[in-house]
Amino acid sequence: MSEQPELTKEERILRMMKRTLTSVAKDTHAKPGFRHPLTEETVNLIRNCLSLIASREQELAEEHGRPMNMRPRFIDEPRSEVVVKLDVNSLRGGKDGKPEH
């Protein structure tokens, strides 16, 4: 697995805040038919915070030249890209690289 790039303190804070807010949302999820334990205002505040965090993470990634499409992968997960080795000499014709006539 490739190494993660070094994150700034701000990026680490944003990541922890995002994890905390999503954990609160998951832990307080109400089953259908039950009243949600959080008020609608609080739910909207959490949504707004997560939106701001995502926006700032995007800005920081662009500043540091990091792609935002990084996703965790299992070691045995098949990759979508296929690497094909090409023999350049065979593309040119002969083994010496000169085209055959």
C-alpha positions in Angstrom: 0.0 0.0 0.0 1.3 3.5 -0.9 2.2 5.9 1.9 -0.2 8.7 2.8 1.1 12.2 2.1 1.9 14.2 5.3 -1.2 16.1 6.3 -1.1 19.6 7.8 -2.5 20.3 11.2 -5.5 21.9 9.7 -6.2 18.9 7.5 -5.9 16.6 10.5 -8.3 18.8 12.4 -10.8 18.8 9.5 -10.6 15.0 9.1 -11.3 14.5 12.9 -14.2 17.0 12.9 -15.7 15.2 9.8 -15.3 11.8 11.5 -16.9 13.1 14.8 -19.8 14.7 13.0 -20.6 11.7 10.9 -20.3 9.5 14.0 -22.8 11.7 15.8 -25.1 11.4 12.8 -24.8 7.6 12.7 -25.2 7.2 16.5 -28.3 9.3 16.6 -30.0 7.8 13.5 -33.7 7.1 14.3 -35.5 4.1 12.9 -38.4 4.8 10.6 -41.5 5.9 12.6 -39.4 7.2 15.6 -38.7 10.8 16.4 -35.1 11.8 15.7 -33.3 12.8 18.9 -31.7 15.8 17.3 -33.7 18.9 16.3 -34.0 19.8 12.6 -31.9 22.9 13.3 -29.0 20.7 14.7 -29.2 18.3 11.8 -28.9 21.3 9.4 -26.0 22.7 11.3 -24.2 19.4 11.0 -24.9 19.3 7.3 -23.6 22.8 6.9 -20.4 22.0 8.9 -19.8 18.9 6.8 -20.2 21.0 3.6 -17.8 23.6 4.8 -15.3 20.9 5.8 -15.5 19.3 2.4 -15.0 22.6 0.7 -12.0 23.5 2.8 -10.5 20.0 2.2 -10.8 20.5 -1.5 -9.1 23.9 -1.3 -6.2 22.5 0.7 -5.8 19.5 -1.6 -5.6 21.9 -4.6 -3.0 24.1 -2.7 -0.8 21.0 -2.0 -1.4 19.4 -5.4 -3.1 16.3 -4.0 -5.8 14.4 -5.8 -9.2 14.3 -4.1 -10.1 11.0 -5.7 -8.1 8.8 -3.3 -10.1 6.0 -1.9 -9.1 3.1 0.3 -8.6 -0.2 -1.4 -8.4 -3.8 -0.3 -5.2 -5.6 -1.2 -7.0 -8.3 -3.1 -9.4 -5.8 -4.8 -9.0 -6.0 -8.6 -7.8 -2.9 -10.3 -9.7 -1.3 -13.1 -6.6 -0.4 -15.1 -4.6 -3.0 -17.0 -0.9 -2.7 -17.6 0.2 -4.1 -21.0 3.9 -4.4 -21.7 4.8 -3.5 -25.3 7.9 -4.7 -27.2 9.0 -1.5 -29.0 11.2 -3.4 -31.3 8.3 -5.5 -32.6 6.4 -2.3 -33.4 9.2 -1.0 -35.6 9.6 -4.2 -37.5 12.7 -6.2 -36.9 14.9 -6.8 -33.9 17.3 -4.1 -34.9 14.5 -1.5 -34.9 14.6 -1.1 -38.7 11.4 -1.5 -40.5 11.1 -4.6 -42.6 10.1 -4.4 -46.3 
